[in-house]
Amino acid sequence: MVVMQLYAHAARLMSHEGYQPGSTVDPASFPTREATPEAIELIPTKESTPDVELRNIDEAAQALAHGEIVVMRLYTLGLLIDGTNEEALQRLFEAKQIPYERALQGNRPIVSILPSPQYREGLIAIERHHKDVQGLLGGDDHDLLTCEGHALFYRVHVASQRDYLRIPLIAEEPTGERSMVLLWHDNPYVRLLEEKAREYKGGDFLLTGSSANPTGQSQPTLVEDLHASILPYITTVVDLQDDHINAVGLEKRGAIPIINLVGHPPTIIRSSPMYEPVPAHATLQSLLGYTQDPQAA
């Protein structure tokens, strides 16, 4: 049902005069939609449902396993694919109106979600990191979340054992240095989606994604605000919001912070209006220049 509703929404928007697939269209130029039952079901509320079936995880897992693009509800809306699928990668960049040739330049990797522990072998080159952070990368994931348990992106050195670890999943410097950006999290719905998608596909699989907007446009938080040019590429929507995400008001939501562990000392590449990029582990806090317990201020 979610798929049918999404396509109905897409059809209404694409029927707008002057719209062509891949073009940039001002959403304000579309007529206001009536609040039909179908439209209402498309509009997420702030709170997510506790019912796993209503989150549409199984359907989304099947879509990902077949190389399709899924909209995920996280802090904001994102486009999610199987990053080991080359065709899915190309479609993702097409949906964002980014020429794939530019993505293959190799200086800016697309972000991925850190797999469950049993699937991390051959992914991160822990030994290439500074000794101060090597233990953290191989330790408890919660040490690399914020003190409140929020997710954080980390740019890390990449191993060479996995054939799918190539540009644009990774960045590759002229020196041969390889890195990628991975999301550390403690989200049970993301874990369940990964598990189911792996079961449906078999073999290599990596949750990879980007914000659900064309380059230069703002990140949407509600499905009804998806840009018209994105809609033709979408298969379905999956709700992955957990208690941590629901604790952040819609008005504050934005991009997740990124911390760079490739250089030393670590640095903050991207901050966020949602929460401070302060990892829970005291050593990493100190390396980033935090001189006091962020909870105590």
N, C-alpha and C positions, 0 to 999 in steps of 0.2 A: 504493500500500500504506500509506503514511504516513497518508493521509486515512482509510482504513478503520479503521486502528488507533486513530486519534484519536477517531473517532465511537464505536468500541466502548468506549473508555475513558469517553467522555461518557455513553454509555448506562448503564454500570454505576453511575456516580455519580448520574445523574439518577433512577435507579430507587430511590434511597434514599428511605425514607418521610419525607414532609414537604417534599421538595424541590419548588420551583416556579421556572420560569425567571425570572431577575431577582432572586430572593430571596437573602439572605445566609445561607449554610449553614456551620456549623463543620466544616472538613475532618476534625477529629479524631473526629467522630461517625460517619464512614463506616467500614464493616468493612474490615479489612486485606485487600488484594488478594493473591492468590497470585502468585508470580513466574512467570507463564506466559511463553512465548516472545514473545507479542504485547506483554505489559506490559514485558518487558525491553527490547524494541526502542524503546519509548516513552521510556525513561529515559536521558537523555544522560549520558555520562561527562564528566570534566573536559576531556579532550583531544578536539579536533574531528578529524574525518576529513579527510585531504588530498584525498580523492576528491570532485571537484566534483559529480558525479552523485549521490552519496550525501548531499550537503548539501541536495538537493531544491530547488535554486535555480530550475530551469526551471518546475517545477510552481507554486512560489510566485509567480514572475513572472506566470504566466498568471492566477493567482487575483487578484493585485493589479490587473492590467489589467482584470479583470472586476468590480472594485469590492468584492472580498471582503476579509475580515480574516485576516491571517496572523500566526502566532506566530513571532517571530524570537529566536534564541539569540544574544545579544550578551554583554555583561558579566552581565546578568541576562536574564530573559525579557521581551520587549516585544510589544505588539500593533502591527502595521504595516498601513498602508493607503495608497492613493493619495489624498493630501490635496486634489487638485483635484476629487475626486468627492464631492459634497455628501451623497449617500445613505450613502456609506462613512463619512464623518465622523459622521453621526448614529448609525450603528450602533456606531461605536467608543465614543462616549459612553454609549450604552445598555449596552454590555457592561461598562463601568466603573461603571454605576449612577449616572451623573451626568446630571441633566435637561439636555437640549440648550438649553433656554431660559437656564439658568445659564451654559452655555458661550458663549452669544451675548452675554453682558454685556460682553465685550471687554476685560477687565482682566487676563486671564491666557492668553496664547496657548499652544496645543498645540505640541509640539516637532516639528521636521522635520529631515531630513538634507540637508546642503548638496549640491546636484546637482553632477555633473561639470562642469568649467569651461565647456564649450561650451553649457551650458544655463542659465547664470547671468545672462544679459543680462536686465535689467528686474526683477531680484529684490532686490538690495541697493542702497540709496541711499548709495553710498560717500561722495558729496560732503557728506552731512549729518553725517558723523562728524567728530570733532576731527582736525585736520591730523596729529596724532601717530600716528593709527591708520589713516588713509586708505590709505597705502601698503601697510600690512599686509593689509588686506582685499582689495586687488587684486594681492597678491604671491604668494609661495610658500606653499601651504597648510601646509607643514611648520613654518613659523614660528609657527603658531597651535595646533599640537599641543604636548604636553608634551615636555620634553627627551628622554624615553624613547620618544616616538612615540605616546602614548596620546591618545585622542579627547577633545575639549573642546567643550562647548556655548557659544555666544556669542549674546547678545541684541543685535540690530543694527537699524538703521533700514531700513525697507522702502520700496522704490520703488513706483510706482503704475501701471507699465505692464502688469502682469499682472492679468487680470480675476479670477483665482481667489484672489488675495491679499486675503482678506477674513476677518473674524472667523468661526470661532475659530482659523484659521491664524495670524492676527496679533492684536496688541493695538492698540486705538485709544483714545487719550486724548481728553478733552473739548477739548483744544487742537487736535486733528486729528493729533497725532503718532502715527505708525504704526511698530510694531516687531514682530519675530518672533525666535524662538529656533531657531538652526540648529546642527547638529552638524558640526564640522570633523573629518575622519578621514583615514586612509590605509589603508582596509580594502579589499583587492581583491575580496572576496566581496560586499560592499555595492555596489561599483561594477558588478560583473557582474549583480547582481540588478536594479539600476536600468536598466542597458543592455537587458537582456532584457525587462523590463516595458514599457519605452518602445517596443521593437520590436513587442510584442504589442498594445499599445494604440494607438500613434500619437497625435500631438497633445501637449497639456500633461500633465505627470506630475510628482508630487512625493512622495517617500517621507516619510510622516508617521506618527508613532506616539506611544505612551504605554506606561507600565509595564503588565505583564500581570496586573493585580490590581484588584479593586474599590477604590474610594477608602477609605483608612483601613486597608487590609490590607497586609501586608509584601510586598515584591517577591520572586517566586519565581525560583530559578535552575535548577530541574529541571522538565521537563514534567509529571512525575507529581505535582508540588506545585501545579499550576494550580488556582485556586479553581473550585469546581463551577459557579458562576454564569457564569464566563467561557466554559466549554466549548461551549455551544450556538452561540456566535457565530463559532467558529474554523473555518477551512477546512483549513489545513495548517500544517506547521512547517518553518522554514528555518534551517539552521545557518550563521551568519555570523561565528563566532568565528575570529579570526586569532591569530598568534603573540603579539601584545601582550596579547590577552584571556586566552589560555591561561596566560600568565605570572602572572596574578592568581589566587590560590587561591579556591576557592568560598566559603570562610568569610569572605573579605574583600570579596566583591563587593557592590556597591550602586549607587546612582545616580551618573551621570557629572556632574562639576562643571559649573557654569554661570558664565560671566563676562559682566558687563554692559558693553557698549561704547556704549550709548546716551548715558549721561552721561559726564562727564569730571571727574576721572580715572576710568578703568575700576574696577569693583568686582567682588568675588566674591559672586555671589548664592547659590550653593550649593557647599559643599565636599563631599568624598567620603572614605569610609574606605579607598578603593582606592589613591589616589595624590594628591599635592599638585597643585592647579590652577596649575602654574607653566608658562606658555608658553615655547617655545624661544627666541623673539626677545627680545633683551636690552632693547629699548625698552619692550616690554609688561611685562616683568618689573619694570622700574624704576617704571613707572606704577602697577603693582599693589602697590608697596612692598617688593618683594624686593630686598634690598641686596647680596646676594652670589649667586654662582653656586650654584644649588640642588644641583648635582652635587658641590660641593666641601666641603659641611658634614661 
